[in-house]
Amino acid sequence: MIQKMASHIVGYPRMGPKRELKFALESFWDKKSSAEDLQKVAADLRSSIWKQMSDAGIKYIPSNTFSYYDQVLDATSMLGAVPPRYGWNGGEIGFDTYFSMARGNASVPAMEMTKWFDTNYHFIVPELGPDVNFSYASHKAVDEYKEAKALGVNTVPVLIGPVSYLLLSKPAKGVEKTFSLLSLLPKILPIYKEVISELKAAGASWIQFDEPTLVLDLDSHKLQAFTAAYDDLESTLSGLNVLIETYFADLTAEAYKTLIGLKGVTAYGLDLVRGAQTLDLVKSNFPKGKYLFAGVVDGRNIWANDLAASLSTLKELEAVVGKENLVVSTSCSLLHTAVDLLNETKLDDEIKSWLAFAAQKVVEVDALAKALAGQKDEAFFSANAAAQASRKSSPRVTNAAVQKAAAALKGSDHRRATNVSARLDAQQKKLNLPILPTTTIGSFPQTLELRRVRREFKANKISEDDYIKAIKEEIKKVVDLQEELDIDVLVHGEPERNDMVEYFGEQLSGFAFTVNGWVQSYGSRCVKPPIIYGDVSRPKPMTVFWSSTAQSMTARPMKGMLTGPVTILNWSFVRNDQPRFETCYQIALAIKDEVEDLEKAGINVIQIDEAALREGLPLRKSEHAFYLKWAVHSFRITNCGVQDTTQIHTHMCYSNFNDIIHSIIDMDADVITIENSRSDEKLLSVFREGVKYGAGIGPGVYDIHSPRIPSTEEIADRINKMLAVLETNILWVNPDCGLKTRKYAEVKPALNNMVAAAKLLRTQLASAK
């Protein structure tokens, strides 16, 4: 029998080490497998995760952190908060309703999707109002607790806390924007009480409420809601140990005071990696007899923990909270890191020794807990110390020329010499585009055949000549389709790229790559973030050949497609031995070289995607200005040297942009395409409120993350809403995002309707003159 020390995991990746859940979901959605097949894959994954943690010696193992799509959507299902358009008539929510909310269906659109705090994970935003009839409609939390118990694992069931659930929601369509979501607390707490009572009856001794919104800038009214909620739940929670888990940032003094004052709460989970200043709050005031779940192992990155430093921190805390009340934990769910380093066969031994994926982080948590209990594994700690030293001294980490070039950036704001209005005039003379020009965001569907070609080329099963021939044929197909659809500014479809960040990282120095380092972004969508371990530079051109090839196939403008420095940074596992902005400036210089080479090759429109710029915004307002200054500066560095006639586009997706609109303007791009349709045109409210935008802008006219095909009339209606707040001569017409996740059977009619809507509006505008 393994003796289990005081150790805890906040949450664990769901997709499986080889993305088993992804493939099961997509098979089910494509009607190639049954619900029972999907449930079997899910049950096998849950079982293996619980067993792995139990075998590793973890004492507090979470359940209900598994999800078929997203944990916030699971909470919406638990509360029966299904928007009326999905036609749910009560009872236990099944896959049809659940996936319709997540993905939409043939007749109704999906719910809004946005970023989970400052991560690349997404959640489905609840739509609430005074008329929602909440009911206990998903017993998933209880079912999974019982499932684990039947396997001999007594878990800690995890629920999204009631206050965070409401603060992460939005007023439903037709509900006043000023509606107080927190006013719904008395309506949802009875459901939470039912769930808690069932968990107690099933034998649970602990329960974890994730209340991550406690790390945000909350006013006293919102903080009071936590106090009120747990006051109300206190009697129902009696007999249970209650853990309130927070993560991703420091707590303010006011939030910390609220947290430790909550009634019926036994333990507090704190992120001590991204919330290091919270340590001071703990040291100055920690309630006697309560447990501290100390998040010292980073759940957001893949670097091996500095075990000696963590043990030192834990010993400091032990003196404050008491030996018996200290639990070693991860800083947040391990959902945000890759699954298992053992699956990596191509990383060299030196870099591999610097890393820890989710499975290794579980072992680190256990090792620290044992060391704290006087059972230190000296060999394990010694190997860890050697790896830390190796990383600090390795010559592959440092490039003096790159550091010198980045240091030379100081003293200039790298703006283009001419203002955007004059540049747009010069570009129009060269490009001769119609009003409401149409374009797409970059990628086209990634077919099975295309994936096979890339896979076989990487495995040396086909020659480079055969690979180039196949990719050229795919580009020609995409170009011909766009010309047939009469799209104005074309893209080459990115057939040579599996992932927009990985593709560039593979060609930049200072990056390493995994074979199976997949991380869930949303639903079945997984990404494989590159690892930035050293100074970054561009040894040679990366996209010029493919962009030039595509431009040679058409007389229409062809966009050069690049990923911007901030997005490469935010969608990578970033080195933690220097400030993030220094790494970002290095990437910006590499992209600048590529932009200038594309221009020399005759590419007149260059898109530099900054899809993740908003995502990296710190959670605390006091830190916003510094981040936005260096992030926006990094983007401007990439294109400050091009001619006025070269049109620079950027793209942003699935975030709340309204609070950073002035920074977006300050990026000084010629055209920005931006997510709009899935968030109920929330972006347009900025312009209704009087923000003046003089550059080109393409708020997305339809949601590409849903298989639903919008009609011409629906798209035309969206464009008309945009024309009510934006000048005709700056408006572009485009989808919300790239098309790689869709099928051609969906893409062709959707784009056809989009172009038809643009032409319809052009005709109407011409006749109105």
Secondary structure, DSSP 8 states (H G I E B T S, - for coil): -----SEE-S---SS-TT-HHHHHHHHHHTTSS-HHHHHHHHHHHHHHHHHHHHHHT-SB-EES---SS-HHHHHHHHTT---GGG---SSS--HHHHHHHHH--SSS----EEESTTSS-EEE--EE-TT--------HHHHHHHHHHHTT---EEEEE-HHHHHHT-EE-TTS-TT--GGGGHHHHHHHHHHHHHHHHHHT--EEEEE-GGGGS---HHHHHHHHHHHHHHHHHHTTSEEEEE--SS---HHHHHHHHT-TT--EEEEESSS-TTHHHHHHH---TT-EEEEEEE-SS--B---HHHHHHHHHHHHHHH-GGGEEEEESS-GGGS-S-GGG--SS-HHHHHTB--HHHHHHHHHHHHHHHTT---HHHHHHHHHHHHHHHH-GGG--HHHHHHHHTTTT-----SS-HHHHHHHHHHHH---SS-BB--SB----HHHHHHHHHHHTTSS-HHHHHHHHHHHHHHHHHHHHHHT-SBB--B-TT-S-TTHHHHTTSEEEE--SS--EEEETTEEE---EEEEEEE-SS-SSHHHHHHHHTT-SS-BEEEEE-HHHHHHTSEE-SSS-HHHHHHHHHHHHHHHHHHHHHTT--EEEEE-TTTTTTS-SSGGGHHHHHHHHHHHHHHHHTTS-TTSEEEEEE-SS--GGGHHHHHHT--SEEEE--TTTTTTTHHHHHTT----SEEEE-SS-TTSS----HHHHHHHHHHHHTTS-GGGB-B--SS--TTS-HHHHHHHHHHHHHHHHHHHHHHHHH-
